Amino acid sequence: MKQFLKNTIRFLVVLYGSILVLMVFSNYVINANADFKLQPNINKVVLGNSHPAGTFNDSLISNLKNLADPGDCYFYGYQKLKEIIKQNSQIDTVFIEFNPKTILLWEDTKLWKKHQIPNYLAFFEIADHYLLATNNGLSYQQEVAKGILKNVKRILKNRYLTIDSLGGFRHVDSSRLAAILDTVSYDPQKQYSLNENRLSKYDITYLNKMVTFCKNNNIQVIFVRSPYHVMFDGHRYENIFQAYKKEHFPNIPFLDFQDFPMDDSEFKDLEHLNLKGARKFSLWFEKLSK
């Protein structure tokens, strides 16, 4: 029995030791070769989730790159921000999506349930690994294994991460807003699961890290709230949101576009614009930023 335990322990030490070595090595190679260079004229970037991803058409806005990504939370926004700033010293302004959805507890589930761990594994700090491992150890191990495999494939194929893999303007041409609203018993709570009004415990700390990182690099941080429909359920958390903003970020400029004038035909759904709406907003924002 003792010999069996010794052999088991020895096996686990060798197994996890090998995984650790492979992860560190592959992370180093990916980190050293990732190409996040922007065009020299780009001095502003947009970060956030699907809201800004479908709002800021950067082909219509001068000197701006939309790097928002559907499903992103602040944890992954922080990983992205570090690498972008590292390779683009010309950036002087960072717009970060900030709305009631982004500060609620449900955002924490995105840290270890999304597919992003393999994509950003090479850029995690020790504290990031600790957070993921201690909150969902099994999923963390599974995603790390996928990340190592993805790293190795990239190295073998000489295909490293590029700026175009970090997000960008996403849009749809159509609108399904009428179908959402055209019900006898429309209830936004049935359309959206924002029934948890407790604040994020983990992810929100990475918004603070993003702000601090920008300040340490002399970069202007501006919070933005992308337009959404008057019937969107996020409105019910406005008091919580405003109180949090006042307490934690009283001095951060906030561009609030929740009431930006939009026709129903310019929405994809209650919380996202379609291509028509994004064009209208982006042309207006281009004039604003001049």
N, C-alpha and C positions, 0 to 999 in steps of 0.2 A: 504493500500500500504506500509506504513512504517513497519507494522508488518510483511508483506511478506518479505521485504528486510532484516529485522532483522533475521527472521527465515532462510532465504537463507544464510546470512553471518554466522550465527551460525552453520548451516549445513556444510558449506565449511570449517570453522575453525576446526570442529570436524573431518571431512573427511581427510583433509590434515594433521592435527595433528596426527591422527591415522596412516596414511601412513608414516609420518616421524618417529614416534616411532617404527613402525614395521621395517622400513628400517634400522634405527640405531641399533636396537636389533639384527636383522638377520645378518647385516653386521659384527657386533661384534663377533657373534658366528662363522660365516664362517671364519673370519680373524683369530680367535683364534685356529681354528682346521684345517685349510688348511695345507697340508703337501707337501712342496716343497723341501724336502731334496734330495740331490743328493748322489751318491756313493762317499765315502771319497776321492777316487783317482781323481775325476773330479775337475779340477781347472780352466778349460776354458769353456766358453759357447758362443754360436752363437745366435744372435738375429736379427730379420728382417722379411721380407715378404716371398713370394713364391720363390724368387731367391735363398737365402741361404737354404731355406727349402728343395729345390730339388738339392742342390749342395753338401752340407757337409754330407756325409754318416758317422755318428759318430760311427758306428760299425767298421769302418776301421781307425779311427783316435784316437790315445791314449789320454786319460785324457780330452776328449772334449765331451760336450753334446750340440746337436743341439736343440734349443728351438725356432727357427724361425717358423712362422705360416703364411700360405697364407692369404693375405688380411691385415696383421698387418701393422700398421703405428707406428710412434714413440710414439704417445700418449699411445698406449697399450703396446708398448715395455717398456716404463717407468714404468707402473704399474707392469709388469712382473718382471723387473729388481729389483725393490725395495724388492719384496717378496723373490726372489731367493737369493739375497745377505744377507737378514736378516737371512735366515736359513742355509746358506752355507758359513761359514767363510773361507773355504779353497780356494774359487775362487779368483784368482789373475789376470785373463785376460778375457776381454769381447770383442768379435768381433761383430761389428755392421755393417750391410749392409748399404752402402752409394753409391748411384748412381744417375744419373740425374732424374730418375722417382721419387725418394724419397723426392725430395725437391720442387716439383712443386705444384701449387695451388690445383690441383685435389686431392692430398692426404688429404686435409682438410675434404673432404666429407666423408672419412672413420671414422671420429670421431663420427658422430651421425647417420650414415646410416647403419653401420655394426651391426651385431648381438652381438658384443663383450660387449656392456654395461652390459647385464645381467651376463656375465661371470666374469667381473672385477669390478662390482659394489661395492663389499665389500672393495676394496682397493683404491677407489678414495679419493683424498684430496678435501677440500672445493673448492679450485680453479678449480679443474677438473669439479666438479658439476656445478659451475658457468659458465664455458666455454661452456659446453654442453647445459645447460638450456637457456642461452642467445642467442645461435646461432640457435637452433632448438627446441624451447620449447615443442611443441606438441610431436615430436618424442622422446624427452628426457623423458617426462612423461610416454609415452607408454612403452619405454624400461625399465624405472625404475620399473614400475609395473610388467613387465616380470621378472626383476631381483629379486624383492622381492619374487615373486612366486617361482622362481628357488631356492632362498635361503631357503625358508620354506621347499620345497620338500627335499632339501639336508639334512636339519636338521632332519626332520622327519624320513628319511631313513638312517640317520647316514652315508651319503656318501658325503664327503667333497672334495674340490678341491685337486688334486694331481699334482705332477710335470708332469705326463704323459698327463695331459689335457691342458698344456700350449703350445703345439707345438711339433715339432720333424721332423725328416727326412721324407720327402714325395717324392715319385717317381712314374714314370710310366715306363713300359718296352719298349713301342713303341715310334715311332717318327712320327709326322705329318708335319715335316718341308718341305718335298718334296711337299706335297699337298699345303702348303702355298705359296711356291715359284713357283710352276708349273702353272703359269697363264700367259697369253699373256700380260696382262696389270697390272703386279704386282705393287702395290703401298702400301708401308708400312703404309702410313697415313690412308689407308682404313682398315688395319689390327689392328691398334692401335689408340686410341683416344688421343694421347699426343699432342693435338693441342693447348694447353694452356701453354704459356711459362712464365707466371708469377709465382713468387715464392710462396711457402706456407706461409700463414700468421699465422696459429695457430700450426699445427702439427710440423713444424720445430723447434719451441721453445722447444719441448719435447726432441729433439735430444740434445739440449744444456743442458737440465735437466739431461739426461742420462749421458752425459760427466761429468757434475759437480758432480753428485751423485757418480760416480766411483772414481773421483779424491778425493772426501771427504772420501772415504773408502779405499784409497790407492790401487786402482785397475787399472791396465793398460787397457786403451781403444785403440782398433785398428779398424780402418775402413777397410772394405773389399768391393770390388765390384766383385760380382760373374760373371763368364764367360757368355757372350751372343754373339749371332750371328752377323756377320758383317753387315747384312741387318736390324738389329733391329733398330727401329725408335728412340730409346733413344740416338743414336749417334748424332742426330741433336741438342741436348741440351748440348753438351759437353762444349762449351764455357761458357754458363751460369753456368754450374756445376763447372768447374774449377775456375771461378772467385769467386763463393760463397765459395768454399773450401779454396782458398787462403786468402780470407778476414776474414772468421770466424773460420777456423780450421787449421791454418798454421802449428801447432805443433803436430797435431794428426797423428800418423803413419797410412799410407794408403797402403794397399795391393791391387793393381789394377790388377784383373785377366780378364779384359774385352777381352784381346787378347790371353788368354790361348789357346794353339793349340788344337782344337777340330774338328773332322770330322762331317759332317752334320748328320750322323747316330747317333751321340752322343747327339743330341739336341732333346728335346721334341717338342719345337717350337722355335721361334726366340729369346726368352728371358729366356728359362729354359732348363736345362739339363735333359736327361732321366736317367734311372738306369745305363746304360752303361757309359754315360758321367760322372755321379756322382762318379762312381767307379774309373774311370781314374783320375779324379781330386783329389778325397779323398786319394788315394794311394800316389799321388804325394805330397799332403799337409801333409800327415803323415811324409814323409821323411823331408819335409821342417821344420816341427815343432820340430823335434828331436834335 
